[in-house]
């Protein structure tokens, strides 16, 4: 039986959304389980990297350039960021595409930053204006940096890694901030109504062993619909056909992985996507995988579980 899988945001985000009768009835008869919560764990349930884990910086590099380039080294993201000082320190208020970076920003800022990193054996480049990369030399130790979603809005000092191996990176981040703060390109951005690119955010490397591209990735889904560049990078290595989410018709999708984690409208998630997916159960199994670890399996044979009550709301 073909399988349709929806990657969904945390169920708590939809907890107050009323479920249509057909959806409530189907979910009440489904198999509910709990898995490990979190972005990385959610992806690992559907993509098996060898060797693992999934290396985010290397995989997005594969999508932004090509797998041959991404395989030629170990990688760390060094994305353009905007931080704002406050009474207790400084907060991360924007990163990557949120800052609307342009190629003109890359052309102006990278030449000022590259010598700083070259002194440490690191090469900085930006194949996409919103995604900047450091090529890491062999043997370098990379601390566990916080992902942007975990740090946005927080005080920077809450997410700066500690330990002796992190000292170099704290120094590089500080020197990059000084360079960017004094660069005239940021005055031009502010005059244009855009936030200054006044910091870099390191992330996506894990450790040196995890910063390289996996040799192979296995997936049970032959088709992917997503707007996430990481998933498109994974799809390249997994030999999965990847398309933009806008290409997916929820009323006809079958045997595919549909990434809905970026959908911000709970009513659309429930009323359009979940309702259409549940209607597909006669022709395919359905897996609803929520980022907080709730996993619901729906199969045609469950229609005989008539003694089960409809699910009033998604369990948080």
GUGUFI-604938 format. One record per residue (C-alpha): chain; residue in one letter; x, y, z. Coordinates in steps of 0.5 Angstrom, whole numbers, plus 2048, in hexadecimal, padded with zeros to 3 digits. Layout:
<recs>
REC  kette  rest   c1   c2   c3
REC      A     A    X    Y    Z
...
</recs>
This chain:
<recs>
REC  kette  rest   c1   c2   c3
REC      A     X  800  800  800
REC      A     X  803  807  7FE
REC      A     X  804  80C  804
REC      A     X  803  813  805
REC      A     X  807  816  80A
REC      A     X  806  81D  80D
REC      A     X  80B  821  811
REC      A     X  808  825  816
REC      A     X  809  82B  81B
REC      A     X  808  829  822
REC      A     X  801  827  824
REC      A     X  801  82C  829
REC      A     X  800  831  824
REC      A     X  7FA  82E  821
REC      A     X  7F7  82C  828
REC      A     X  7F2  831  828
REC      A     X  7F0  830  821
REC      A     X  7E9  82D  820
REC      A     X  7EA  826  81C
REC      A     X  7E5  825  816
REC      A     X  7E0  81F  818
REC      A     X  7E3  81B  813
REC      A     X  7EA  81C  815
REC      A     X  7E8  81C  81C
REC      A     X  7E5  815  81B
REC      A     X  7EB  812  817
REC      A     X  7F0  815  81C
REC      A     X  7EC  811  822
REC      A     X  7ED  80B  81E
REC      A     X  7F4  80B  81D
REC      A     X  7FA  809  820
REC      A     X  7FD  80E  824
REC      A     X  804  80E  827
REC      A     X  80A  812  82A
REC      A     X  811  813  827
REC      A     X  817  817  828
REC      A     X  815  81F  828
REC      A     X  819  824  824
REC      A     X  81B  826  81D
REC      A     X  821  821  81C
REC      A     X  81D  81B  81F
REC      A     X  817  81C  81A
REC      A     X  81C  81C  814
REC      A     X  81F  816  816
REC      A     X  819  812  817
REC      A     X  818  813  80F
REC      A     X  820  813  80D
REC      A     X  825  80E  80F
REC      A     X  82C  812  80E
REC      A     X  832  80D  80D
REC      A     X  836  80F  810
REC      A     X  832  813  815
REC      A     X  82F  818  817
REC      A     X  82D  81D  812
REC      A     X  832  822  811
REC      A     X  82E  829  810
REC      A     X  833  82D  80D
REC      A     X  836  828  809
REC      A     X  82F  826  806
REC      A     X  82C  82D  805
REC      A     X  833  82E  801
REC      A     X  831  828  7FD
REC      A     X  82B  82C  7FB
REC      A     X  82E  833  7FA
REC      A     X  833  830  7F6
REC      A     X  834  829  7F4
REC      A     X  835  822  7F8
REC      A     X  83D  822  7F5
REC      A     X  83E  829  7F8
REC      A     X  83B  827  7FE
REC      A     X  83F  821  7FF
REC      A     X  845  824  7FE
REC      A     X  846  826  805
REC      A     X  843  827  80C
REC      A     X  83E  82D  80D
REC      A     X  83B  832  812
REC      A     X  836  837  811
REC      A     X  838  83E  812
REC      A     X  832  842  810
REC      A     X  831  84A  810
REC      A     X  82D  84C  817
REC      A     X  82A  852  81A
REC      A     X  82B  853  822
REC      A     X  829  858  826
REC      A     X  82C  85A  82D
REC      A     X  828  85B  833
REC      A     X  829  85C  83A
REC      A     X  82B  855  83B
REC      A     X  82F  854  835
REC      A     X  82D  853  82E
REC      A     X  827  84F  82B
REC      A     X  827  84B  824
REC      A     X  821  84E  820
REC      A     X  822  84C  819
REC      A     X  826  847  815
REC      A     X  827  845  80E
REC      A     X  821  846  809
REC      A     X  81D  84A  80F
REC      A     X  822  850  80E
REC      A     X  821  850  806
REC      A     X  828  850  804
REC      A     X  82A  851  7FD
REC      A     X  830  850  7F9
REC      A     X  832  857  7F9
REC      A     X  833  855  801
REC      A     X  837  84F  7FF
REC      A     X  83B  853  7FB
REC      A     X  83D  858  800
REC      A     X  83D  854  806
REC      A     X  841  84E  804
REC      A     X  847  851  802
REC      A     X  848  855  809
REC      A     X  847  84E  80D
REC      A     X  84B  849  809
REC      A     X  852  84B  80B
REC      A     X  84F  84A  812
REC      A     X  84D  843  811
REC      A     X  853  842  80D
REC      A     X  858  843  813
REC      A     X  855  83D  816
REC      A     X  855  838  810
REC      A     X  84D  83A  80E
REC      A     X  84B  83C  808
REC      A     X  844  840  808
REC      A     X  83F  840  802
REC      A     X  838  841  800
REC      A     X  835  83D  7FA
REC      A     X  82E  840  7FD
REC      A     X  82E  847  800
REC      A     X  82A  844  806
REC      A     X  82E  83E  807
REC      A     X  836  83F  808
REC      A     X  83B  83A  809
REC      A     X  841  838  80C
REC      A     X  846  833  809
REC      A     X  849  82F  80F
REC      A     X  850  82D  80F
REC      A     X  852  825  811
REC      A     X  852  824  819
REC      A     X  84E  82A  81B
REC      A     X  84A  829  821
REC      A     X  843  82C  820
REC      A     X  83F  82E  826
REC      A     X  837  82C  826
REC      A     X  834  833  824
REC      A     X  82D  835  825
REC      A     X  828  834  81F
REC      A     X  825  83B  81D
REC      A     X  81E  839  81F
REC      A     X  821  837  826
REC      A     X  824  83E  827
REC      A     X  820  843  824
REC      A     X  81E  849  829
REC      A     X  822  846  82E
REC      A     X  828  849  831
REC      A     X  82E  847  82D
REC      A     X  832  845  834
REC      A     X  82D  840  835
REC      A     X  82F  83C  82F
REC      A     X  836  83D  82E
REC      A     X  83A  836  82F
REC      A     X  83F  836  835
REC      A     X  845  832  835
REC      A     X  84C  833  833
REC      A     X  84B  831  82C
REC      A     X  845  836  82B
REC      A     X  84A  83C  82D
REC      A     X  84D  83D  826
REC      A     X  845  83D  823
REC      A     X  843  842  829
REC      A     X  849  846  826
REC      A     X  848  846  81F
REC      A     X  840  848  820
REC      A     X  843  84E  824
REC      A     X  848  850  81F
REC      A     X  842  84F  819
REC      A     X  83E  853  81D
REC      A     X  843  859  81E
REC      A     X  844  859  816
REC      A     X  83D  858  814
REC      A     X  83B  85E  819
REC      A     X  840  863  816
REC      A     X  83E  861  80F
REC      A     X  83B  866  80A
REC      A     X  837  861  807
REC      A     X  832  861  80D
REC      A     X  831  868  80D
REC      A     X  82E  867  806
REC      A     X  82A  862  809
REC      A     X  827  866  80E
REC      A     X  826  86C  80A
REC      A     X  822  867  805
REC      A     X  81E  865  80B
REC      A     X  821  85E  80C
REC      A     X  824  85B  813
REC      A     X  82C  85C  813
REC      A     X  830  855  812
REC      A     X  834  856  818
REC      A     X  836  84F  81A
REC      A     X  837  848  818
REC      A     X  833  842  81B
REC      A     X  837  83B  81B
REC      A     X  833  835  81A
REC      A     X  832  82F  817
REC      A     X  838  82B  818
REC      A     X  837  827  81E
REC      A     X  83E  824  81F
REC      A     X  844  823  81A
REC      A     X  841  81C  818
REC      A     X  83A  81E  817
REC      A     X  83C  824  813
REC      A     X  83D  820  80C
REC      A     X  838  81E  807
REC      A     X  835  817  809
REC      A     X  838  812  804
REC      A     X  830  80F  803
REC      A     X  829  811  805
REC      A     X  824  80C  805
REC      A     X  81C  80E  805
REC      A     X  816  80A  804
REC      A     X  813  810  800
REC      A     X  814  811  7F9
REC      A     X  812  818  7F9
REC      A     X  812  81E  7FD
REC      A     X  80F  825  7FD
REC      A     X  812  82A  801
REC      A     X  815  831  801
REC      A     X  81A  82F  806
REC      A     X  821  830  803
REC      A     X  824  82A  808
REC      A     X  81F  825  805
REC      A     X  820  827  7FE
REC      A     X  828  826  800
REC      A     X  826  81F  803
REC      A     X  821  81D  7FD
REC      A     X  827  81E  7F9
REC      A     X  82B  819  7FC
REC      A     X  825  814  7FD
REC      A     X  824  815  7F6
REC      A     X  81D  817  7F8
REC      A     X  819  81B  7F3
REC      A     X  818  822  7F7
REC      A     X  813  828  7F5
REC      A     X  811  82E  7F8
REC      A     X  80B  82D  7FD
REC      A     X  806  831  7F8
REC      A     X  807  82B  7F3
REC      A     X  803  827  7F8
REC      A     X  7FC  826  7F7
REC      A     X  7F9  823  7FE
REC      A     X  7F3  820  7FA
REC      A     X  7F7  81B  7F6
REC      A     X  7FE  81B  7F9
REC      A     X  800  813  7FA
REC      A     X  807  810  7FC
REC      A     X  80A  816  7FE
REC      A     X  80D  81A  804
REC      A     X  80A  821  805
REC      A     X  80D  826  809
REC      A     X  808  82B  80D
REC      A     X  80D  82D  812
REC      A     X  80D  834  810
REC      A     X  805  835  80F
REC      A     X  803  83A  814
REC      A     X  7FC  83A  813
REC      A     X  7F9  835  818
REC      A     X  7F2  835  814
REC      A     X  7F5  833  80D
REC      A     X  7F9  82E  810
REC      A     X  7F3  82B  813
REC      A     X  7EE  82D  80E
REC      A     X  7F2  82C  808
REC      A     X  7F8  827  809
REC      A     X  7F5  822  80E
REC      A     X  7EE  822  80C
REC      A     X  7F1  820  805
REC      A     X  7F6  81B  807
REC      A     X  7F1  818  80B
REC      A     X  7ED  817  805
REC      A     X  7F3  813  802
REC      A     X  7F3  80E  807
REC      A     X  7EE  809  802
REC      A     X  7F4  809  7FD
REC      A     X  7FA  80A  802
REC      A     X  7FD  809  809
REC      A     X  7FD  810  80C
REC      A     X  803  812  811
REC      A     X  802  819  815
REC      A     X  809  81A  818
REC      A     X  809  820  81D
REC      A     X  80F  824  81F
REC      A     X  80E  823  827
REC      A     X  80E  81B  826
REC      A     X  806  81A  825
REC      A     X  806  815  81F
REC      A     X  7FF  812  81C
REC      A     X  7FE  80C  817
REC      A     X  7F8  80C  813
REC      A     X  7F6  806  80F
REC      A     X  7F0  804  80C
REC      A     X  7EE  7FE  810
REC      A     X  7EE  802  816
REC      A     X  7E7  804  813
REC      A     X  7E4  7FE  817
REC      A     X  7E6  801  81E
REC      A     X  7DF  804  81F
REC      A     X  7DF  804  826
REC      A     X  7E4  809  827
REC      A     X  7E2  810  828
REC      A     X  7E4  816  823
REC      A     X  7EB  81A  825
REC      A     X  7E8  820  828
REC      A     X  7EF  824  827
REC      A     X  7F6  822  826
REC      A     X  7FA  820  82D
REC      A     X  7FF  824  82F
</recs>
